[in-house]
Amino acid sequence: FPNASEVIVKLPRTYMLQSAFNVSTLNCAVQLFYNETYHNKTYKKYNLVYVYTTGKYQDQPLYVKGVENYTILLEYWPDEYFPPEKKEEIVYSDKQSCMVTKNPKTHFPNNACSLLVTKETFSNPNKKCTEAFTRHCGHYAYNYTSIHNCVNRNDYN
């Protein structure tokens, strides 16, 4: 498994290419790692923004509380006394163009397993990336065909 700290730095903005589940109204999704300053302190944040065919979007920005090997520990609040509530696992990454992620605590089947790629490789992903998706997520894959409505979005929290 890859070192999640390295992947976060090398792939701060990726787009969902394949998913182990199908949401018929989902147009595209963008995953972000970014810094935000609050009360003179800078925090690392994570967000997965879902853009729907209606033009509306849904997101849930979280604070990156830490990294344990390939697992990112996430929390709703920046305070240290709250233990991390969520986890995102990076089960594969080439550290250049893609990552395969799993959310172990989700209501979706197959741990909400997804292949996320860079804008530059969305239309022609590295074969090692798609093979890693199959290896970690199974043979069923819903393929997203466009990131047009996600590329220039900066209206997330």
Stockholm file with secondary structure:
# STOCKHOLM 1.0

chainA/1-157         FPNASEVIVKLPRTYMLQSAFNVSTLNCAVQLFYNETYHNKTYKKYNLVYVYTTGKYQDQPLYVKGVENYTILLEYWPDEYFPPEKKEEIVYSDKQSCMVTKNPKTHFPNNACSLLVTKETFSNPNKKCTEAFTRHCGHYAYNYTSIHNCVNRNDYN
#=GR chainA/1-157 SS CCCHHHHHHHCSEEEEEEESSCCTTEEEEEEEEEEEEETTEEEEEEEEEEEETTSCEECCCEEEEEEETTEEEEESSCCTTSCCCEEEEEEEECSSSEEEEECSSCSSGGGGCEEEECGGGTTSCCHHHHHHHHHHHCSCCEECCCCTTTTTCCCCC
#=GC SS_cons         CCCHHHHHHHCSEEEEEEESSCCTTEEEEEEEEEEEEETTEEEEEEEEEEEETTSCEECCCEEEEEEETTEEEEESSCCTTSCCCEEEEEEEECSSSEEEEECSSCSSGGGGCEEEECGGGTTSCCHHHHHHHHHHHCSCCEECCCCTTTTTCCCCC
//
